[in-house]
Amino acid sequence: MLKGKTILITGGGSGIGEALVKNLSPENQIVICGRNQDKLKKVASANKNVSYYPVDLSVPEEIDHLFKQLSGNKIVLDVLFNNAGVVEQYNISKTGLSSAEIFQRINTNLSGGIAMTRHFISQANKSTENYIVNITSEIALFPVPILALYASSKAGFSVFTKVLRQQLRNTNFKVIEVLPPQIETDMPKQIGNSAKGVNADDFAKKIISTVNSGKVELANGPNVPLLKLLSKFFPDLGLRLIDKMSRKQLQVQ
Ligand SMILES: NC(=O)c1ccc[n+]([C@@H]2O[C@H](COP(=O)([O-])OP(=O)(O)OC[C@H]3O[C@@H](n4cnc5c(N)ncnc54)[C@H](OP(=O)(O)O)[C@@H]3O)[C@@H](O)[C@H]2O)c1
């Protein structure tokens, strides 16, 4: 139950993370992190019981430093939301990202979350029930080719979530995966998607009730049955179909 807990939310300065803060802070102690200090500060002052730590999750030393700071400040966590993420269109022969920029994107969505989880497990207050809530994406069910780095890293994080659940079976740690459909935050706009999505506050409430009900997955978007069907029975046709539909929706040349 998410009540009376100390909860770390990555990417808590905006979007789904900020909506989680708003809904959880009245009854819990919240720690948020992200790169943009101004955004974090604003969320911390608009909600009670919130402290913030600027951290770039794509940089391993910054993650290590965060956990040193938390233990120095006697903050012992019960819950981790691996929520931070980045998305952009990526075509390997056309998009001019350097190797370092490719690493940065994948580290944010995948390696950063794994490193955060490793620290959390060793640092957490094990006298209570602990939750690790990983926000992946519906894209983990079936890849969108034009979002190549996002799709690859989210599918990887989804696999990590499943193996983590198995490795932590019979421990205090409960592992939950959230696969959001399109949510109304800045993220879809960043890739040119202006279609209407789910309200972030409503979705945060769904995440919280999923955790509180003991379920291990939230995948309730309208596209989920189709994505699962394509993945299982029509993977090649599905790739062509999803590529065509997403290029049209995101107005890719
Ligand atoms: N919105 C959707 O339609 C949708 C759909 C499926 C999945 N999701 C997933 O939901 C999660 C939250 O996304 P959102 O929609 O709330 O978008 P958002 O408002 O853009 O939030 C993303 C957050 O991640 C943080 N972040 C990005 N790079 C970071 C880095 N290197 N280090 C630390 N923090 C970093 C950002 O903060 P800074 O910029 O300050 O670092 C930001 O607060 C993401 O994992 C996303 O993939 C969203």
Ligand as a Chemical Component Dictionary entry (heavy atoms), coordinates in Angstrom:
data_LIG
# 
_chem_comp.id                   LIG 
_chem_comp.type                 NON-POLYMER 
_chem_comp.pdbx_formal_charge   0 
_chem_comp.three_letter_code    LIG 
# 
loop_
_chem_comp_atom.comp_id 
_chem_comp_atom.atom_id 
_chem_comp_atom.alt_atom_id 
_chem_comp_atom.type_symbol 
_chem_comp_atom.charge 
_chem_comp_atom.model_Cartn_x 
_chem_comp_atom.model_Cartn_y 
_chem_comp_atom.model_Cartn_z 
_chem_comp_atom.pdbx_ordinal 
LIG N1  N1  N 0  3.453  10.407 -22.477 1  
LIG C1  C1  C 0  3.267  9.277  -23.132 2  
LIG O1  O1  O 0  2.470  9.224  -24.091 3  
LIG C2  C2  C 0  4.003  8.024  -22.727 4  
LIG C3  C3  C 0  3.644  6.812  -23.334 5  
LIG C4  C4  C 0  4.325  5.654  -22.990 6  
LIG C5  C5  C 0  5.331  5.691  -22.033 7  
LIG N2  N2  N 1  5.650  6.880  -21.439 8  
LIG C6  C6  C 0  6.732  6.880  -20.454 9  
LIG O2  O2  O 0  6.350  7.547  -19.281 10 
LIG C7  C7  C 0  7.500  8.089  -18.632 11 
LIG C8  C8  C 0  7.244  9.540  -18.254 12 
LIG O3  O3  O 0  7.103  10.311 -19.449 13 
LIG P1  P1  P 0  6.161  11.602 -19.557 14 
LIG O4  O4  O 0  5.141  11.304 -20.556 15 
LIG O5  O5  O -1 5.769  12.037 -18.214 16 
LIG O6  O6  O 0  7.154  12.632 -20.261 17 
LIG P2  P2  P 0  7.957  13.890 -19.695 18 
LIG O7  O7  O 0  7.057  14.886 -19.096 19 
LIG O8  O8  O 0  8.839  14.305 -20.826 20 
LIG O9  O9  O 0  8.826  13.252 -18.525 21 
LIG C9  C9  C 0  10.040 12.623 -18.709 22 
LIG C10 C10 C 0  10.874 12.939 -17.481 23 
LIG O10 O10 O 0  12.128 12.247 -17.587 24 
LIG C11 C11 C 0  13.167 13.115 -17.129 25 
LIG N3  N3  N 0  14.407 12.776 -17.796 26 
LIG C12 C12 C 0  14.663 12.705 -19.128 27 
LIG N4  N4  N 0  15.938 12.413 -19.343 28 
LIG C13 C13 C 0  16.534 12.297 -18.121 29 
LIG C14 C14 C 0  17.836 12.018 -17.690 30 
LIG N5  N5  N 0  18.841 11.779 -18.549 31 
LIG N6  N6  N 0  18.093 11.994 -16.367 32 
LIG C15 C15 C 0  17.100 12.225 -15.471 33 
LIG N7  N7  N 0  15.832 12.490 -15.822 34 
LIG C16 C16 C 0  15.560 12.524 -17.130 35 
LIG C17 C17 C 0  12.693 14.516 -17.534 36 
LIG O11 O11 O 0  13.256 15.497 -16.671 37 
LIG P3  P3  P 0  14.518 16.432 -17.096 38 
LIG O12 O12 O 0  14.255 16.888 -18.490 39 
LIG O13 O13 O 0  14.501 17.493 -16.064 40 
LIG O14 O14 O 0  15.708 15.560 -16.992 41 
LIG C18 C18 C 0  11.193 14.433 -17.357 42 
LIG O15 O15 O 0  10.791 14.894 -16.086 43 
LIG C19 C19 C 0  8.664  7.908  -19.622 44 
LIG O16 O16 O 0  9.438  6.799  -19.245 45 
LIG C20 C20 C 0  7.959  7.632  -20.932 46 
LIG O17 O17 O 0  8.741  6.879  -21.814 47 
LIG C21 C21 C 0  5.023  8.041  -21.770 48 
# 
loop_
_chem_comp_bond.comp_id 
_chem_comp_bond.atom_id_1 
_chem_comp_bond.atom_id_2 
_chem_comp_bond.value_order 
_chem_comp_bond.pdbx_ordinal 
LIG N1  C1  SING 1  
LIG C1  O1  DOUB 2  
LIG C1  C2  SING 3  
LIG C2  C3  SING 4  
LIG C2  C21 DOUB 5  
LIG C3  C4  DOUB 6  
LIG C4  C5  SING 7  
LIG C5  N2  DOUB 8  
LIG N2  C6  SING 9  
LIG N2  C21 SING 10 
LIG C6  O2  SING 11 
LIG C6  C20 SING 12 
LIG O2  C7  SING 13 
LIG C7  C8  SING 14 
LIG C7  C19 SING 15 
LIG C8  O3  SING 16 
LIG O3  P1  SING 17 
LIG P1  O4  DOUB 18 
LIG P1  O5  SING 19 
LIG P1  O6  SING 20 
LIG O6  P2  SING 21 
LIG P2  O7  DOUB 22 
LIG P2  O8  SING 23 
LIG P2  O9  SING 24 
LIG O9  C9  SING 25 
LIG C9  C10 SING 26 
LIG C10 O10 SING 27 
LIG C10 C18 SING 28 
LIG O10 C11 SING 29 
LIG C11 N3  SING 30 
LIG C11 C17 SING 31 
LIG N3  C12 SING 32 
LIG N3  C16 SING 33 
LIG C12 N4  DOUB 34 
LIG N4  C13 SING 35 
LIG C13 C14 SING 36 
LIG C13 C16 DOUB 37 
LIG C14 N5  SING 38 
LIG C14 N6  DOUB 39 
LIG N6  C15 SING 40 
LIG C15 N7  DOUB 41 
LIG N7  C16 SING 42 
LIG C17 O11 SING 43 
LIG C17 C18 SING 44 
LIG O11 P3  SING 45 
LIG P3  O12 DOUB 46 
LIG P3  O13 SING 47 
LIG P3  O14 SING 48 
LIG C18 O15 SING 49 
LIG C19 O16 SING 50 
LIG C19 C20 SING 51 
LIG C20 O17 SING 52 
# 
